[in-house]
């Protein structure tokens, strides 16, 4: 009643009403108290939550398998979640090589992050790039937006290409980590075939039809097999001067054999399957140099218009942001609970985590997803004062495909190769693919390609540069 009377008297007198006695305490205008309140208001604003909710704010950096698993595992938790990524889509990387070889379109293996999290009311998405972390103040610095305060931070920033101290090789041998990479490689492969169709110089034509893949891991093996099928089966019927025996695909591995993560018996079967596709296999052959349209393997120079790098990766600069210890690949050293700092976690390719055998866990999707789910549970446990158990990876097995009807599978004591392994590989990848529409279109596309050898995404986008005037020589 008194407050109402004061407002009416102030209105009649034409003056502003006096502030409530508690207003100065709630919203101070100056002094140290005012600074603390202003900082708190800024933190609340950056968290996307109100002061009244007082929900813990969890920031996840990276919309890959690990980051997305962490966010989705918190869908029913009383927290506010912010996912930061420099790209607006989640990418199913295991099928990226099929985009690079014109087997699938980009939209079939990617989905907008906002669409995936559309129904998760406690999550929001920020399209930005992280430039640094203030661990003491618990603030994330962004390239374009305001600093983002957090109560808990999850770093799932993935990995990038590593050329083992030779950054100049990147211009001549692109890697395969993003849709942009896949489209650039697809363009190189298809342009090489188009130019070889009309090239009259024999040496130049041989170089255009030579494809070198560096790296004998799953990505390299899958890429080499897919290029061999594309150049020898899918497009040879569409060209008039390119026959199935014109192209040459070379797979280079510095180690003694392919797919070292598998048993030696399965690796040997994979090598036989690769050779069965007509791929030249060079093992125990480290790459010494890469230049424009040629690569040195041992003492031999191989002229090749298309060179693909699948040999090594390194982690994002997360360790540098935090000033934390890292291994040789740049992965952050974490404790048994995947923590780097008391309120900061690192997962997936960002973290170096030892498995049951003492060796670092591989950078594959199941590892990242399990770590993302674990971190979500760990944060909720820590919020309630409980200590979460250490992270333990449950190995569901390993799969790798070499080409049409060729794959190897290792699941515990189960060892498969050939057609049965390929069918299991197809089912597993369709199951983990994001979205029913993508599963349907990819499944139908595979079925069509199996019977027709057709590639439905053979589009050359962007301006085609004129052929280089120089001619490649077979010698150094």
C-alpha positions in Angstrom: 0.0 0.0 0.0 2.8 2.4 0.9 4.7 1.7 -2.3 1.5 2.2 -4.4 0.9 5.5 -2.6 4.5 6.7 -3.3 4.1 5.9 -7.0 0.9 7.9 -7.2 2.3 10.9 -5.4 5.4 10.8 -7.6 3.2 10.7 -10.8 1.1 13.6 -9.6 4.2 15.7 -8.9 5.8 14.8 -12.3 8.9 13.2 -10.8 10.3 9.7 -11.0 9.5 7.4 -8.1 12.2 6.7 -5.5 13.9 3.3 -5.9 12.8 0.4 -3.6 15.1 0.1 -0.6 16.2 -3.4 -1.8 16.8 -2.2 -5.3 20.3 -0.8 -4.4 21.2 -4.2 -3.0 19.8 -6.2 -6.0 21.1 -3.9 -8.8 23.9 -1.7 -7.5 25.2 1.0 -9.8 28.8 1.2 -8.7 31.6 0.0 -6.5 33.0 -3.5 -6.1 29.5 -4.9 -5.5 28.3 -3.3 -8.7 31.3 -4.8 -10.6 30.5 -8.3 -9.3 26.8 -8.0 -10.2 27.7 -6.7 -13.6 30.0 -9.6 -14.2 27.4 -12.0 -13.0 24.8 -10.5 -15.3 27.3 -10.8 -18.2 28.0 -14.4 -17.3 24.2 -15.1 -17.2 23.7 -13.4 -20.6 26.6 -15.3 -22.2 25.2 -18.6 -20.8 21.8 -18.0 -22.3 20.1 -18.5 -19.0 18.5 -16.2 -16.4 19.8 -15.5 -12.9 16.7 -17.1 -11.4 17.3 -20.5 -12.9 20.9 -20.9 -11.6 21.3 -23.9 -13.8 24.9 -25.1 -14.5 26.1 -23.9 -17.9 27.9 -26.6 -19.9 29.8 -25.5 -23.0 30.7 -28.2 -25.6 33.2 -27.2 -28.3 32.8 -29.4 -31.4 29.8 -30.9 -33.1 31.4 -34.3 -34.0 30.5 -37.7 -32.6 31.8 -36.9 -29.1 30.5 -33.4 -28.7 27.0 -34.3 -30.0 26.8 -37.4 -27.8 27.6 -35.3 -24.7 24.9 -32.7 -25.6 22.3 -35.3 -26.4 23.0 -37.2 -23.2 22.1 -34.0 -21.2 18.7 -33.6 -22.9 16.7 -34.3 -19.7 19.2 -32.8 -17.2 18.6 -29.6 -15.3 21.4 -27.8 -17.1 21.9 -25.2 -19.9 24.0 -26.5 -22.8 25.8 -24.5 -25.5 27.3 -26.2 -28.4 30.0 -24.2 -30.3 31.2 -25.3 -33.7 32.7 -23.4 -36.6 30.6 -25.4 -39.1 26.8 -25.7 -38.9 26.6 -29.4 -39.6 27.4 -32.7 -38.1 29.5 -34.9 -40.4 29.5 -38.7 -40.6 33.2 -38.9 -41.3 33.4 -42.7 -41.9 31.6 -42.2 -45.3 33.5 -39.1 -46.3 35.6 -41.0 -48.8 32.5 -41.9 -50.7 31.8 -38.2 -51.3 35.4 -37.8 -52.5 34.9 -40.6 -55.0 31.4 -39.5 -56.2 29.5 -42.3 -54.5 27.5 -40.1 -52.3 26.4 -36.4 -52.1 27.5 -34.2 -49.2 24.0 -33.8 -47.8 23.6 -37.6 -47.5 26.3 -37.9 -44.8 25.8 -34.6 -43.0 23.0 -32.9 -41.1 22.5 -29.4 -39.7 23.4 -29.3 -36.0 20.4 -27.1 -35.2 18.1 -29.6 -36.9 19.5 -32.5 -34.8 19.0 -30.5 -31.6 15.7 -29.0 -32.6 13.7 -30.7 -29.9 16.3 -30.4 -27.1 15.0 -27.3 -25.2 18.0 -26.9 -22.9 20.5 -26.7 -25.8 21.5 -23.9 -28.0 24.0 -23.7 -30.9 26.6 -21.1 -31.5 28.3 -20.9 -34.9 31.8 -19.5 -34.1 35.4 -20.5 -33.8 37.3 -20.7 -30.5 40.4 -18.6 -30.2 41.4 -19.3 -26.6 40.3 -20.3 -23.1 40.7 -18.5 -19.8 40.6 -21.5 -17.5 40.9 -19.4 -14.3 37.9 -17.2 -15.1 36.1 -20.1 -16.9 35.6 -18.1 -20.1 35.8 -19.2 -23.7 37.1 -16.7 -26.2 35.5 -16.7 -29.7 36.6 -15.3 -33.0 33.4 -13.3 -33.7 31.1 -13.4 -30.7 31.4 -12.2 -27.1 33.3 -14.3 -24.6 31.3 -17.3 -23.4 31.3 -18.1 -19.6 30.9 -21.7 -18.5 30.6 -23.8 -15.4 31.8 -26.9 -17.2 33.7 -27.1 -20.5 33.9 -30.2 -22.8 36.5 -30.0 -25.6 35.7 -32.2 -28.5 37.5 -30.3 -31.2 38.7 -33.3 -33.3 41.8 -33.6 -35.3 43.4 -32.2 -38.5 45.9 -33.4 -41.0 49.5 -33.9 -40.0 52.2 -33.9 -42.7 55.0 -34.8 -40.2 56.8 -31.5 -40.4 56.2 -30.9 -44.1 53.4 -28.4 -44.3 54.3 -27.6 -48.0 52.9 -31.0 -48.9 49.3 -30.0 -48.1 49.0 -28.0 -51.4 49.8 -31.0 -53.5 48.3 -33.8 -51.4 45.0 -32.8 -49.7 43.7 -34.8 -46.8 40.2 -35.9 -46.0 38.7 -34.5 -42.9 35.8 -32.2 -44.0 33.2 -31.9 -46.8 35.4 -29.2 -48.4 38.2 -31.7 -48.5 36.0 -34.4 -50.0 34.6 -32.0 -52.7 38.1 -30.8 -53.6 39.4 -34.4 -54.0 36.3 -35.3 -56.0 37.0 -32.4 -58.3 40.6 -33.4 -58.8 39.7 -37.0 -59.6 37.0 -36.2 -62.0 39.0 -33.4 -63.8 41.9 -35.8 -64.2 39.6 -38.3 -66.0 38.1 -35.6 -68.2 41.5 -34.2 -69.2 42.9 -37.7 -69.8 40.1 -38.3 -72.3 41.5 -35.7 -74.8 45.2 -35.7 -73.8 47.5 -36.8 -76.6 50.8 -36.7 -74.8 51.4 -40.2 -73.5 53.4 -39.2 -70.4 51.0 -36.5 -69.5 48.0 -38.8 -70.0 49.6 -41.5 -67.8 50.1 -39.0 -65.1 46.5 -37.9 -65.3 45.3 -41.5 -64.9 47.7 -42.2 -61.9 46.2 -41.8 -58.4 48.4 -42.1 -55.4 46.9 -42.6 -51.9 49.4 -42.2 -49.0 48.5 -44.1 -45.8 47.6 -47.7 -45.2 45.0 -47.1 -42.4 41.2 -47.5 -42.9 40.8 -44.2 -44.7 43.7 -44.9 -47.1 42.5 -48.4 -47.9 38.9 -47.4 -48.4 40.0 -44.4 -50.6 42.2 -46.5 -52.8 39.6 -49.2 -53.3 36.9 -46.6 -54.1 39.1 -44.8 -56.6 40.0 -48.1 -58.3 36.3 -48.9 -58.7 35.5 -45.5 -59.9 38.3 -45.3 -62.6 38.0 -48.9 -63.8 34.4 -49.8 -63.5 32.1 -46.8 -63.0 33.4 -44.3 -65.6 35.2 -46.4 -68.2 31.9 -47.0 -70.0 31.2 -43.3 -70.2 34.5 -42.4 -71.9 35.7 -43.3 -75.3 39.4 -43.4 -74.8 39.7 -44.6 -71.2 39.5 -48.3 -70.7 39.5 -50.2 -67.4 43.2 -50.9 -67.7 44.3 -47.3 -68.4 44.2 -46.0 -64.8 46.8 -46.8 -62.1 46.1 -46.6 -58.4 49.0 -46.7 -56.0 48.6 -47.2 -52.2 51.7 -46.2 -50.2 52.3 -47.3 -46.6 55.4 -46.6 -44.6 54.8 -49.6 -42.3 55.2 -53.3 -43.1 51.5 -53.9 -43.8 48.0 -52.4 -44.1 45.5 -51.8 -41.3 47.9 -52.5 -38.4 45.1 -52.2 -35.8 43.7 -55.5 -37.1 45.1 -59.0 -36.6 47.8 -60.0 -39.0 45.6 -62.5 -40.7 42.8 -60.0 -41.4 45.4 -57.5 -42.6 46.8 -60.0 -45.0 43.3 -60.6 -46.4 42.8 -56.9 -46.8 46.1 -56.7 -48.7 44.9 -59.5 -51.0 41.6 -57.7 -51.6 43.3 -54.4 -52.4 45.5 -56.2 -55.0 42.5 -57.9 -56.4 41.1 -54.5 -57.3 44.2 -53.8 -59.3 45.7 -51.4 -56.7 49.5 -51.3 -56.6 50.6 -51.8 -53.0 53.8 -50.2 -51.7 54.5 -51.2 -48.1 57.6 -50.3 -46.1 57.9 -47.4 -48.5 58.0 -44.0 -46.7 57.2 -40.9 -48.8 60.3 -38.6 -49.1 58.9 -35.7 -51.0 55.7 -34.4 -52.6 55.7 -31.8 -55.4 53.3 -30.6 -57.9 51.8 -33.7 -59.6 54.5 -36.1 -58.5 55.5 -37.9 -55.3 58.8 -39.6 -54.3 58.4 -43.0 -52.8 61.8 -44.4 -51.7 64.1 -43.5 -54.6 61.3 -43.5 -57.2 59.4 -40.5 -58.4 55.8 -41.3 -59.4 54.1 -38.8 -61.7 50.5 -38.4 -60.6 48.0 -35.6 -61.1 46.0 -36.8 -58.0 47.6 -37.4 -54.7 45.6 -38.0 -51.5 47.0 -37.8 -48.0 45.6 -40.3 -45.5 48.8 -40.9 -43.4 48.6 -38.9 -40.3 46.5 -36.5 -38.1 47.2 -34.2 -35.3 44.9 -32.8 -32.6 43.4 -29.3 -32.6 45.2 -26.6 -30.6 43.2 -27.4 -27.4 46.4 -28.1 -25.4 47.8 -24.8 -26.4 44.6 -23.0 -25.4 44.8 -24.6 -21.9 48.6 -24.6 -21.5 48.3 -28.4 -20.8 50.6 -31.3 -21.5 50.1 -33.1 -24.9 51.5 -36.1 -26.6 53.4 -36.2 -29.9 50.1 -35.9 -31.9 49.0 -32.8 -29.9 46.3 -34.7 -27.9 45.7 -33.3 -24.4 46.8 -35.5 -21.5 43.8 -36.2 -19.3 43.2 -38.1 -16.1 41.1 -41.3 -15.6 38.0 -39.1 -15.6 38.9 -37.4 -18.9 39.6 -34.1 -17.1 42.3 -31.6 -17.9 41.3 -29.0 -15.3 38.8 -29.2 -12.5 36.0 -28.0 -14.7 37.4 -28.9 -18.2 37.1 -32.2 -20.0 38.7 -33.3 -23.3 37.3 -36.2 -25.4 37.6 -37.9 -28.8 40.6 -37.0 -31.0 41.4 -34.1 -28.6 42.3 -36.3 -25.7 45.1 -38.9 -25.2 43.4 -41.8 -23.3 45.0 -45.1 -22.6 43.0 -48.3 -23.3 43.1 -51.6 -21.4 46.3 -52.6 -23.2 48.0 -49.3 -22.2 48.1 -48.0 -25.7 46.2 -44.8 -26.7 42.6 -45.4 -27.8 42.1 -45.0 -31.6 40.5 -41.9 -33.1 37.3 -43.6 -34.1 33.6 -42.7 -33.7 32.7 -45.3 -31.0 35.5 -44.0 -28.7 34.3 -40.4 -29.0 30.6 -41.3 -28.5 31.3 -43.3 -25.4 33.5 -40.6 -24.0 30.8 -38.0 -24.7 28.2 -40.0 -22.9 30.5 -40.6 -20.0 31.4 -36.9 -19.6 27.7 -36.0 -19.4 27.2 -38.5 -16.6 30.3 -37.3 -14.9 29.3 -33.7 -14.8 25.9 -34.5 -13.4 27.6 -36.6 -10.7 30.0 -33.9 -9.8 27.2 -31.4 -9.6 25.6 -33.5 -6.9 28.8 -34.0 -5.0 29.5 -37.5 -6.2 32.8 -38.8 -7.6 32.3 -40.5 -11.0 34.1 -43.7 -11.7 37.0 -43.8 -14.2 36.2 -44.0 -17.9 36.4 -47.5 -19.4 36.1 -48.0 -23.1 33.9 -50.9 -24.3 35.4 -52.1 -27.5 32.6 -53.1 -29.9 35.0 -54.1 -32.6 36.6 -52.8 -35.8 35.5 -52.6 -39.4 37.1 -51.6 -42.6 35.9 -51.9 -46.2 38.1 -52.3 -49.2 35.5 -52.0 -52.0 32.6 -53.7 -53.5 31.8 -56.8 -51.4 35.1 -56.6 -49.7 35.6 -55.8 -46.0 37.1 -57.1 -42.8 35.5 -57.2 -39.3 37.0 -57.9 -35.9 34.6 -58.2 -33.0 36.1 -59.9 -30.0 36.7 -63.5 -31.1 34.7 -63.0 -34.3 36.8 -62.6 -37.5 35.1 -62.0 -40.8 36.2 -61.1 -44.3 34.7 -60.9 -47.7 31.0 -60.5 -48.5 29.6 -61.3 -45.1 31.9 -58.7 -43.5 30.9 -56.1 -46.1 27.2 -56.6 -45.4 27.9 -56.2 -41.7 29.9 -53.0 -42.5 27.0 -51.6 -44.5 24.4 -52.3 -41.7 26.6 -50.8 -39.0 27.2 -47.6 -40.9 23.6 -47.2 -41.9 22.6 -47.7 -38.3 24.9 -45.0 -37.0 24.2 -42.5 -39.8 22.3 -39.5 -38.6 18.6 -39.2 -39.7 16.2 -41.6 -41.2 16.2 -39.8 -44.6 20.0 -40.1 -44.9 19.8 -43.8 -44.0 17.2 -44.4 -46.6 18.9 -42.5 -49.4 22.4 -43.9 -48.7 21.0 -47.5 -48.5 19.1 -47.1 -51.8 22.2 -45.5 -53.4 24.4 -48.4 -52.3 21.9 -50.9 -53.6 21.8 -49.1 -57.0 25.6 -48.9 -57.2 25.9 -52.6 -56.3 24.0 -53.7 -59.4 24.9 -50.9 -61.8 28.4 -49.7 -60.8 26.9 -46.2 -61.3 28.2 -43.2 -59.3 25.3 -40.7 -58.8 27.4 -37.7 -57.6 29.8 -37.2 -60.5 29.6 -33.4 -60.5 32.5 -31.1 -61.1 31.7 -27.9 -59.2 33.6 -24.6 -59.3 35.6 -23.1 -62.2 37.8 -25.6 -64.0 41.3 -24.3 -64.4 43.0 -24.8 -67.8 45.4 -27.7 -67.9 48.9 -26.7 -66.8 51.3 -26.1 -69.7 54.2 -28.1 -68.3 54.5 -31.8 -69.1 55.4 -34.3 -66.4 58.5 -36.3 -66.9 58.8 -39.9 -65.7 62.2 -39.2 -64.1 63.2 -36.8 -61.3 
